[in-house]
């Protein structure tokens, strides 16, 4: 009986883990986290229309006294986004010299597709370097990977993340809870069937 109780507990823990957000990226010099329209990176299965604004927020924390360099990166040859507002332009560094251990800062950009790249994915990447007298730690990852639709945005306010209707894959945040619930229910059913067999 203990085996089956253990199995139920493991199934429950598995279900809980399916709903946990991704951890921030961390190294021995600092921590970096990022959000696209309030959703923690990396956000997939989304789309943007030309001119549709999106909010990019990053949080950087330094564990040591060092210099911190931050930039939004465009990995494409074509520049697919314009910066509407924010602390820097695309592919331009924000330099933070002489930060102290325990320093942390949020940065927010509003970006929008400019129409130079459509009908394809245009990743939004972040690069952060913690630099201590030539000893560097670098973190680079994709915040979001929207498909830029060849349609003009007609709204006026900041949009919320939308699921790409042409995609057959569901985002993890939509699919994982369902799978976790199914796993938990299956575990309970198996235990009940086992107990009935013993009676």
N, C-alpha and C positions, 0 to 999 in steps of 0.2 A: 504494500500500500504506500510505503514511503517513496518508492520510485515514481509512482503516479502523481503524488502530491508534489514532488520535486519537478516533474514534467509540467504540471500546471503552473507552478511558480516561474519556471523558465519561460513558458509561453507568455505569461503576463508581463514579465520583464522585457521580452522581445517586443511585445505590443507597445509598451511604453517608449522603448527606444525608437520606434518607427516615427514618433511624433516630435522627437527632439530636433531642434534646429542645428545646422552645421556649426561646428566650433570655429572660432576665429583662428586665423593663421598665426602661429607663434614660433619664435625662435628664442635663443638665449639673450638676445638684445632687446626684443620688443614684441608687440602684438599688433596685428592689423585685422580689421573687420570691415565689411562693406555691405551696403543695402541698395537695392533698386526699387524705387517706389515703396519703401518700407519693408520689402521682403529681403531676407538675408541671402547673401551670395552663396552659391552661384545660381541665378535665376534663369530658367530655361522655359521653352514652350510659350514664348510671348511674341507679340508683334507690335510694331509701331507704324503709324502712317507718317508720311512726309509732313513735317511741321508739328508733330505731336510731342509735347514736352514730357520729359521723364526726369525724376529726381534721383541723383546718385549721391549717396552719403558714405563717407569712410570715417573710421575711427582708428587713430594711431596712438599707441602707448609705448613709451620708452622705459625699459628696465634699467638703463645705464645712462651715464652722462655721455652724450655723443651728438653728432649731427644727424638730422633726419631729412631725407629727400623723398618727395612724393610727386607722382604725376599720373594722370589718366592717360592711358596708351591706346592709340589706334593701331591695330595690327595689320590693317589693310593698306594698300597703296593709295586708294581713293580715300578721301576724308569724308565719312558718311554723316558726321554730326557737327552742328554748330553749338557753341557754348552760349546759352542765353544769359546765365549768371553763374558766378562761382569764383573761387580764389585763383584760378589759373585757366589758361587756354589748354586745349588738347595737346598732348605731347610736350608740355612746358612744365619744368620742375617748380615745385614750391620748396624753397630752402629754409630749413629750420636749423640754425647754427647754435651750438652751445646749449642744447636742451639738457635739463637735469633728470636724473633718475626719478621716475614717478610722473613725468610730464605726459600729458595726454591731450589730444585735440580732435575735434570733429570738423570735417570739411564737407560742404554740400555744393553740388553743381546742379543746375537745370540745363539739360541738353535737349536737342531735338534733331531728328533726321533732316538733312538739307536737300534731299532729292538727288544727290550725286551718286548714290548707291541704292538700288531698289531690287525687289524680288530676290533677296538673299539675306543671309545672316550678316550682321555687323556687330561683332563682339565689343564690349566695353570692358577694358582691362585696367587694372591698377598695378603700379610698380612702387614699392617703398624700399628705400635703402637706409639702414642704420649704419653709420660710419664712425668708427672710433680709432683715430690715428692710423688709418690704412687697413684696419681690420673691419671688414664689412659683412653685413648680413642683409641679403636681399629677399624680398617676397614679391611674387608676381602671380596674379590669378585673374580669372574672368569674373567680373561682377554680374554681368548679364549678357545673354546672347540673342538679342531680338532679331526677328525677321523684319526687314523694312519693306512694307507693302508699297506698291506703286499706286497709292491713293493719297489724296490731300486730306489732312486733318481739318475738320470744320469746327471743333470745340474751342473753348477759350481758356479752360482751366487745366491744371495738371491732371493727367490721366492716372488711373490706377492700373496695375499690371493686369493684362488680359491674356487668357489662354489662346494660343493660336488654334483657330478652328480647323485648319487643314491638317494639323498634326494628329496622328493616331496615338501617340504616346501621351500619357497624362503626366503632369508634374509629380514629383515625389510627394509634395505636400498634399496632393489630392488623392494619390493612389495608396500611399502607405497606411493611413489609418484604416482603410477598408481591409487591406490584407491582414493587418494586425488583429482586427476584430474577428475575421474569419479564422485565423490561427487560434485565437483564444476560445472561440466557440467550438472549434474542432477538438481542442484538447478536453474541454468539458464533456463533450459527447463521448469521446473515447473512454474517459474515466467512468462515466455513467454506464456505458455498455459493459465495461470490464466488471464493475460492481454487480451488475445484474447477472452476469454470467456466473459469478461466484455464489449467488443466492440459490 
